Amino acid sequence: MADGLSIGDAAAATGLSVHALRFFEREGLLLRLIPRSAGGRRVYEPADVEWLLLCNRLRESGMPIATLRRFAGLVRSGPGNERDRLELLREHERDVRARIAELTASLEVIHGKVVAYERHVEDGTATGLWSPTPSPPA
């Protein structure tokens, strides 16, 4: 489309499916109503694509739809609520950092098991590894 992107082009540009783009629109996550061509097809602008990329990143990082909807509403309402936007983003950043810390701790445990199993496989022994058979009664 000469004057904008079709939904297929917007999907390709964002890595989202056409279904996901329609979902974002239905959920009120876009900053504007997406206009339609004379033929009734959605016409996206580069700014819509940039916003969708941000929304997708926020979703991938665990931001709930309700929070994303609130953020979109704040942005849509224009200047004057930047402190609210900032607090929302700070809270999400704290949540993401906490999840990263939990995942890092889990990764350390998993890596320790990988190292132990590598050593046992290399030595050809299962001694010291958990066994599926219970110990004999004492």
TIKE-912346 format. One record per residue (C-alpha): residue number from 0; residue in one letter; x, y, z. Coordinates in pm, 1 decimal. Example, Ala and Ser with C-alpha at 12.3 -4.5 7.8 and 13.67 -1.06 7.14 Angstrom:
+------+------+----------+----------+----------+
: resi : resn :        x :        y :        z :
+------+------+----------+----------+----------+
:    0 :    a :   1230.0 :   -450.0 :    780.0 :
:    1 :    s :   1367.0 :   -106.0 :    714.0 :
+------+------+----------+----------+----------+
END
This chain:
+------+------+----------+----------+----------+
: resi : resn :        x :        y :        z :
+------+------+----------+----------+----------+
:    0 :    m :      0.0 :      0.0 :      0.0 :
:    1 :    a :    141.2 :    335.2 :   -101.0 :
:    2 :    d :     -5.8 :    523.5 :    197.2 :
:    3 :    g :     68.1 :    269.1 :    468.9 :
:    4 :    l :    113.0 :    -95.2 :    553.4 :
:    5 :    s :   -142.5 :   -369.0 :    515.6 :
:    6 :    i :   -205.8 :   -594.2 :    812.6 :
:    7 :    g :     13.5 :   -858.5 :    647.4 :
:    8 :    d :    297.3 :   -608.9 :    603.4 :
:    9 :    a :    256.6 :   -489.3 :    962.4 :
:   10 :    a :    264.9 :   -851.3 :   1079.0 :
:   11 :    a :    585.9 :   -911.1 :    883.6 :
:   12 :    a :    742.7 :   -590.8 :   1018.5 :
:   13 :    t :    662.1 :   -675.0 :   1381.0 :
:   14 :    g :    700.7 :  -1052.5 :   1380.3 :
:   15 :    l :    345.5 :  -1077.5 :   1514.2 :
:   16 :    s :     75.9 :  -1279.9 :   1348.2 :
:   17 :    v :   -222.9 :  -1115.2 :   1182.5 :
:   18 :    h :   -429.5 :  -1276.1 :   1459.0 :
:   19 :    a :   -208.0 :  -1109.9 :   1724.6 :
:   20 :    l :   -244.0 :   -769.5 :   1557.5 :
:   21 :    r :   -621.8 :   -803.6 :   1562.6 :
:   22 :    f :   -603.0 :   -914.1 :   1928.2 :
:   23 :    f :   -397.0 :   -605.8 :   2020.3 :
:   24 :    e :   -655.6 :   -389.7 :   1847.7 :
:   25 :    r :   -953.7 :   -560.9 :   2017.3 :
:   26 :    e :   -786.5 :   -530.6 :   2358.2 :
:   27 :    g :   -739.7 :   -153.9 :   2319.9 :
:   28 :    l :   -360.5 :   -174.6 :   2317.2 :
:   29 :    l :   -302.5 :     47.5 :   2015.1 :
:   30 :    l :   -252.6 :    421.5 :   2039.6 :
:   31 :    r :   -509.8 :    503.5 :   1774.3 :
:   32 :    l :   -788.8 :    346.2 :   1579.6 :
:   33 :    i :   -630.3 :    187.2 :   1275.6 :
:   34 :    p :   -790.4 :    346.2 :    972.1 :
:   35 :    r :   -928.6 :    141.7 :    687.9 :
:   36 :    s :   -869.1 :    174.9 :    317.0 :
:   37 :    a :  -1157.4 :    230.4 :     76.1 :
:   38 :    g :  -1164.5 :   -150.0 :     45.8 :
:   39 :    g :  -1201.7 :   -190.6 :    423.4 :
:   40 :    r :   -846.8 :   -311.1 :    491.6 :
:   41 :    r :   -648.5 :   -184.1 :    788.1 :
:   42 :    v :   -373.1 :     66.6 :    705.9 :
:   43 :    y :    -82.4 :     81.3 :    953.4 :
:   44 :    e :    176.0 :    360.0 :    972.9 :
:   45 :    p :    541.3 :    324.4 :   1079.8 :
:   46 :    a :    452.9 :    471.4 :   1422.0 :
:   47 :    d :    197.8 :    191.0 :   1468.4 :
:   48 :    v :    468.1 :    -64.5 :   1392.7 :
:   49 :    e :    707.0 :     97.1 :   1643.0 :
:   50 :    w :    436.0 :     89.9 :   1909.6 :
:   51 :    l :    351.4 :   -273.4 :   1832.5 :
:   52 :    l :    719.6 :   -368.3 :   1864.1 :
:   53 :    l :    728.1 :   -205.9 :   2209.5 :
:   54 :    c :    400.9 :   -371.8 :   2312.8 :
:   55 :    n :    528.8 :   -708.6 :   2199.1 :
:   56 :    r :    851.4 :   -665.4 :   2395.3 :
:   57 :    l :    657.5 :   -566.7 :   2705.6 :
:   58 :    r :    432.3 :   -872.7 :   2665.9 :
:   59 :    e :    729.6 :  -1103.4 :   2604.9 :
:   60 :    s :    886.1 :   -970.2 :   2924.1 :
:   61 :    g :    576.3 :  -1065.7 :   3119.9 :
:   62 :    m :    371.6 :   -747.6 :   3136.1 :
:   63 :    p :      6.6 :   -842.4 :   3187.3 :
:   64 :    i :   -245.6 :   -730.6 :   2926.0 :
:   65 :    a :   -423.9 :   -516.2 :   3187.6 :
:   66 :    t :   -101.6 :   -328.3 :   3265.9 :
:   67 :    l :    -20.7 :   -286.0 :   2898.4 :
:   68 :    r :   -374.6 :   -156.1 :   2842.1 :
:   69 :    r :   -322.4 :     94.4 :   3124.3 :
:   70 :    f :     11.8 :    205.0 :   2976.2 :
:   71 :    a :   -142.7 :    245.3 :   2630.4 :
:   72 :    g :   -423.6 :    450.9 :   2782.6 :
:   73 :    l :   -175.2 :    678.9 :   2953.1 :
:   74 :    v :     20.2 :    729.5 :   2631.3 :
:   75 :    r :   -299.9 :    786.5 :   2432.5 :
:   76 :    s :   -415.2 :   1053.5 :   2675.9 :
:   77 :    g :   -109.9 :   1264.9 :   2591.4 :
:   78 :    p :    129.3 :   1477.4 :   2793.5 :
:   79 :    g :     89.0 :   1532.4 :   3164.3 :
:   80 :    n :    100.0 :   1175.3 :   3295.8 :
:   81 :    e :    464.5 :   1096.6 :   3238.5 :
:   82 :    r :    521.3 :   1025.1 :   3609.8 :
:   83 :    d :    246.9 :    760.6 :   3598.1 :
:   84 :    r :    401.6 :    605.6 :   3287.7 :
:   85 :    l :    742.9 :    610.0 :   3451.6 :
:   86 :    e :    615.9 :    440.5 :   3767.5 :
:   87 :    l :    440.7 :    172.8 :   3563.4 :
:   88 :    l :    760.6 :    104.3 :   3368.0 :
:   89 :    r :    973.8 :    107.8 :   3684.0 :
:   90 :    e :    745.2 :   -148.5 :   3845.1 :
:   91 :    h :    765.3 :   -370.3 :   3539.0 :
:   92 :    e :   1144.0 :   -332.8 :   3532.5 :
:   93 :    r :   1158.8 :   -445.3 :   3898.0 :
:   94 :    d :    941.2 :   -748.0 :   3817.3 :
:   95 :    v :   1158.8 :   -843.8 :   3519.6 :
:   96 :    r :   1480.0 :   -805.7 :   3722.7 :
:   97 :    a :   1333.9 :  -1026.6 :   3998.4 :
:   98 :    r :   1242.7 :  -1296.1 :   3744.7 :
:   99 :    i :   1590.6 :  -1274.1 :   3593.8 :
:  100 :    a :   1741.3 :  -1323.9 :   3941.9 :
:  101 :    e :   1517.7 :  -1629.5 :   3998.6 :
:  102 :    l :   1609.6 :  -1772.6 :   3660.0 :
:  103 :    t :   1979.0 :  -1708.2 :   3725.6 :
:  104 :    a :   1958.2 :  -1899.6 :   4054.2 :
:  105 :    s :   1778.4 :  -2186.1 :   3877.0 :
:  106 :    l :   2034.5 :  -2183.9 :   3597.7 :
:  107 :    e :   2318.1 :  -2216.8 :   3849.7 :
:  108 :    v :   2156.3 :  -2529.2 :   3999.7 :
:  109 :    i :   2089.9 :  -2677.5 :   3655.0 :
:  110 :    h :   2444.3 :  -2603.2 :   3540.2 :
:  111 :    g :   2580.7 :  -2776.1 :   3850.1 :
:  112 :    k :   2380.4 :  -3086.6 :   3754.9 :
:  113 :    v :   2502.4 :  -3068.1 :   3394.7 :
:  114 :    v :   2861.9 :  -3055.7 :   3514.6 :
:  115 :    a :   2804.5 :  -3351.6 :   3750.9 :
:  116 :    y :   2640.7 :  -3562.0 :   3479.3 :
:  117 :    e :   2912.2 :  -3472.2 :   3227.3 :
:  118 :    r :   3174.3 :  -3590.1 :   3475.2 :
:  119 :    h :   2989.3 :  -3916.7 :   3540.6 :
:  120 :    v :   2926.5 :  -3983.6 :   3172.7 :
:  121 :    e :   3291.9 :  -3915.6 :   3096.4 :
:  122 :    d :   3399.9 :  -4151.4 :   3379.1 :
:  123 :    g :   3143.5 :  -4415.0 :   3275.3 :
:  124 :    t :   2989.2 :  -4439.2 :   3619.5 :
:  125 :    a :   2657.8 :  -4354.1 :   3779.1 :
:  126 :    t :   2803.3 :  -4349.2 :   4129.2 :
:  127 :    g :   2683.3 :  -4042.2 :   4311.4 :
:  128 :    l :   2385.5 :  -3982.6 :   4081.0 :
:  129 :    w :   2029.3 :  -4033.6 :   4186.8 :
:  130 :    s :   1892.7 :  -4377.6 :   4123.4 :
:  131 :    p :   1531.1 :  -4466.0 :   4047.8 :
:  132 :    t :   1545.2 :  -4764.7 :   4283.4 :
:  133 :    p :   1483.7 :  -4706.6 :   4655.3 :
:  134 :    s :   1747.9 :  -4788.8 :   4909.1 :
:  135 :    p :   1713.9 :  -5123.7 :   5086.3 :
:  136 :    p :   1546.3 :  -5102.2 :   5429.5 :
:  137 :    a :   1780.4 :  -5048.4 :   5720.4 :
+------+------+----------+----------+----------+
END
